[in-house]
């Protein structure tokens, strides 16, 4: 039974890789991330810094965050509802660099 579950999971996510990512966004800079992934893959991103603006759009009726300002920290956990790209735009509006970490599944 355990082997069958593993095989089903492998077949569902053939062609995907999980990446641990770490980025820095300097004061005043912005960055755009595109995360291509199949349906039903979970994503995680954490942003830490003084202040920043964030906009996120995931495929279909998945997680949508209109342009919003944050201070200190924002943790994002979402699941791709369908195949496609999540697009995340981050603008550093604070007085310190932003540290961004993520565990992202990509196709």
N, C-alpha and C positions, 0 to 999 in steps of 0.2 A: 504494500500500500504506500509506504513512504517513497519508494522508487517511482511509483506511478505519479505521485504528486510532483516529484522533482522533474520528471519527464514532461508533464503537462506544463509546468512553469517554464521550462526550457523552450518548449515549442511555442508558447505564447510570446516569449520575449527573444526569439531568435533575431540576431542582428542588433541587439542592444548592448550598450556598455554602461557601467556605472563609473562615474568619475567623481573623485573628491577634488574640488576646485577651491583655490584661494586667490583672491584678487585684492588690489588696493586701488582706491580712487582718490586721487589727490584733491586738495582744496580747490574748489571752483570747477573741477572737471566733471564730465558726465560720461556715461558708458551705456551701451546697448547690448543686451545679451539675447541671443536667439537659441532656444533649446528645442531641437527637433526630437520628438519622442512618440512612440506608439501609444495607443489607448491603454488605460489602466496602469500606467507607470507612475510611481510616486516620486515627488521632487521635494527637495528641502534646500532652503537658502536662509542664511542669517546675515544681517547687515548691522554693523556696529560703528557708530561715529557720533559726532556732535549733532548734526542735523542734515537731512537729505530729503529730496523729493523722489517719489517712486511712482511708476505707472506699470501695471502688469496686465497682459491679455493672454489667456491660455485658450486653446482651441475649443470651438463649440460653445457650450454653456458652462465651461469650466470656470475657474477662479478669474475674476475680473476686478482690478483695482484701478479706479480712475486716478489721475494725477493727485497725489496726496503727500503732504509734508509730515515727516516723522522726526523725532528727537531720540537720541541715545541708541535705540535698538529696535529692530523689526525682524521677527522670525516668520518665514513663509513656509508652509507645508501644504502641498496640493497634489492632486492626482489628475493627470491628463484624462479628460472625459472621452476624447477621441484622438485619432492620429493627427499630428500636426505640430506646429511650432508655438511655444510660449515665447512672448516677447516682453522683456523687462527693461525699462529705461530708468536709470538712476542718475540723479544730479546731486553732487556734493555741495550743499549750501552752508556748511558749517566751517569751523575754524580748525578742524583736525581732519586727517585722512580718514576715509571709510575703509573698514576691513570687511570683506565679503567672503563668506565660506559657503560651500554648498556640496550636497551629495545629490548629483543629478544623473538621471538615466537618460541616455541619448540613443537615437537610432543611427 
